[in-house]
């Protein structure tokens, strides 16, 4: 797990660097929204992400027949969103506060998923067997979907588009950028889950399918609500 830990640290450092750069470049006003929210915002974010990440990751492993402690980035995203939305309701904060996190989250996925890929089977994020030419042998002699790289490449494309739209200060993206990130991430993740050997909950759907579906509904609802507000 040394490789995974190193890439986790690299992903965190890359995300922090990206946040600093875009804050100075185009998103200082978005960052100020969080600064005005106070320390409680950061506390809610960290606690929500931890509960969601470890809770969903561990439950998914148990449902897959592996009683171990796990982590999940989609669970962390869902947990953080839930905690922040509750915090905003309590504090009476209106509007999206997540735009500053868009480049950082995409960057962390782009970098972090390479750590998952290089960690092999022990990471529990490998794909199902495939005969496609780009299948990868993670160490057991079976060619599998490199779903970690599917996710990394998808979010790299999203990040490139996001930076262009931020550079142009596109009104729609500046208002809905965080929800577009959630919508994009959850949609692509929903698709890749069909290529993973996780335990099903209902039919072909595993736990992460349902979390992703919830995030798609949330982001679509928030975009629709803010467009008519």
PEWOPE-V48154 format. One record per residue. N is the residue number from 0. RES is the residue in one letter. SS is DSSP state (@ for helix, = for strand, . for the rest). PSI is psi in whole degrees, -180 to 180 (NA if undefined). D_CENTER is the distance of its C-alpha to the mean C-alpha in whole Angstrom. Layout:
{{N	RES	SS	PSI	D_CENTER} {N	RES	SS	PSI	D_CENTER}}
This chain:
{{0	X	.	2	21} {1	X	@	-43	22} {2	X	@	-43	20} {3	X	@	-44	17} {4	X	@	-43	18} {5	X	@	-42	19} {6	X	@	-31	16} {7	X	@	-44	14} {8	X	@	-40	16} {9	X	@	-40	16} {10	X	@	-43	12} {11	X	@	-44	13} {12	X	@	-40	16} {13	X	@	-40	15} {14	X	@	-42	12} {15	X	@	-42	15} {16	X	@	-44	18} {17	X	@	-42	16} {18	X	@	-45	15} {19	X	@	-44	19} {20	X	@	-47	20} {21	X	@	-28	19} {22	X	@	-47	20} {23	X	@	-28	23} {24	X	@	-53	23} {25	X	.	-17	22} {26	X	.	28	20} {27	X	@	-38	23} {28	X	@	-36	23} {29	X	@	-39	20} {30	X	@	-32	20} {31	X	@	-28	23} {32	X	@	-40	21} {33	X	@	-39	20} {34	X	@	-40	23} {35	X	@	-24	25} {36	X	@	-20	23} {37	X	.	180	24} {38	X	@	-25	23} {39	X	@	-31	22} {40	X	@	-50	19} {41	X	@	-39	17} {42	X	@	-47	19} {43	X	@	-40	17} {44	X	@	-48	14} {45	X	@	-46	14} {46	X	@	-44	16} {47	X	@	-43	14} {48	X	@	-40	11} {49	X	@	-47	13} {50	X	@	-46	15} {51	X	@	-42	12} {52	X	@	-52	10} {53	X	@	-36	14} {54	X	@	-51	15} {55	X	@	-41	13} {56	X	@	-43	13} {57	X	@	-44	17} {58	X	@	-40	18} {59	X	@	-41	16} {60	X	@	-42	18} {61	X	@	-42	21} {62	X	@	-21	21} {63	X	.	7	21} {64	X	.	18	24} {65	X	.	94	23} {66	X	.	74	24} {67	X	.	170	22} {68	X	.	129	19} {69	X	.	168	15} {70	X	.	151	12} {71	X	.	127	9} {72	X	@	-35	5} {73	X	@	-33	5} {74	X	@	-40	8} {75	X	@	-41	7} {76	X	@	-47	5} {77	X	@	-42	9} {78	X	@	-42	11} {79	X	@	-42	10} {80	X	@	-47	11} {81	X	@	-45	14} {82	X	@	-42	15} {83	X	@	-39	15} {84	X	@	-38	17} {85	X	@	-45	19} {86	X	@	-43	20} {87	X	@	-37	21} {88	X	@	-44	23} {89	X	@	-40	25} {90	X	@	-6	25} {91	X	.	31	26} {92	X	.	128	23} {93	X	.	153	23} {94	X	.	169	21} {95	X	.	137	17} {96	X	.	8	16} {97	X	.	1	13} {98	X	@	-37	14} {99	X	@	-23	14} {100	X	@	-10	11} {101	X	@	-57	10} {102	X	@	-36	11} {103	X	@	-46	10} {104	X	@	-46	6} {105	X	@	-42	7} {106	X	@	-42	10} {107	X	@	-36	8} {108	X	@	-44	7} {109	X	@	-47	10} {110	X	@	-46	12} {111	X	@	-36	11} {112	X	@	-23	11} {113	X	@	-33	14} {114	X	@	-41	15} {115	X	@	-43	14} {116	X	@	-45	16} {117	X	@	-14	19} {118	X	.	-11	19} {119	X	@	-152	21} {120	X	@	-30	21} {121	X	@	-17	21} {122	X	@	-18	17} {123	X	.	24	17} {124	X	.	10	14} {125	X	.	164	17} {126	X	=	-179	18} {127	X	.	163	21} {128	X	=	146	24} {129	X	.	155	25} {130	X	.	5	28} {131	X	.	148	26} {132	X	.	-22	28} {133	X	.	12	24} {134	X	.	152	24} {135	X	=	137	23} {136	X	=	112	25} {137	X	.	8	23} {138	X	.	-4	27} {139	X	.	11	28} {140	X	.	6	30} {141	X	.	130	28} {142	X	=	123	26} {143	X	=	159	22} {144	X	.	127	20} {145	X	.	69	18} {146	X	@	-27	14} {147	X	@	-40	12} {148	X	@	-32	14} {149	X	@	-45	14} {150	X	@	-42	10} {151	X	@	-46	11} {152	X	@	-38	13} {153	X	@	-45	12} {154	X	@	-26	9} {155	X	@	-42	13} {156	X	@	-42	14} {157	X	@	-43	12} {158	X	@	-42	12} {159	X	@	-46	16} {160	X	@	-41	17} {161	X	@	-42	15} {162	X	@	-36	17} {163	X	@	-45	20} {164	X	@	-36	20} {165	X	@	-40	19} {166	X	@	-37	22} {167	X	.	-4	24} {168	X	.	47	23} {169	X	.	122	23} {170	X	@	-42	23} {171	X	@	-45	21} {172	X	@	-39	18} {173	X	@	-27	19} {174	X	@	-36	19} {175	X	@	12	16} {176	X	@	-42	14} {177	X	@	-43	11} {178	X	@	-33	12} {179	X	@	-36	12} {180	X	@	-49	9} {181	X	@	-44	7} {182	X	@	-45	10} {183	X	@	-49	10} {184	X	@	-46	6} {185	X	@	-37	8} {186	X	@	-48	11} {187	X	@	-36	10} {188	X	@	-38	9} {189	X	@	-43	12} {190	X	@	-45	14} {191	X	@	-23	13} {192	X	@	-25	14} {193	X	@	-15	17} {194	X	@	19	18} {195	X	=	147	17} {196	X	.	40	20} {197	X	.	157	18} {198	X	.	135	21} {199	X	=	149	21} {200	X	=	-51	21} {201	X	=	124	23} {202	X	.	-131	24} {203	X	.	5	22} {204	X	=	128	19} {205	X	=	-178	17} {206	X	@	-42	15} {207	X	@	-28	12} {208	X	@	-44	14} {209	X	@	-37	15} {210	X	@	-44	11} {211	X	@	-41	10} {212	X	@	-41	13} {213	X	@	-39	13} {214	X	@	-36	10} {215	X	@	-46	12} {216	X	@	-44	15} {217	X	@	-51	14} {218	X	@	-41	13} {219	X	@	-41	16} {220	X	@	-44	18} {221	X	@	-38	17} {222	X	@	-45	18} {223	X	@	-40	21} {224	X	@	-44	22} {225	X	@	-25	22} {226	X	@	-29	24} {227	X	@	-2	27} {228	X	.	NA	27}}
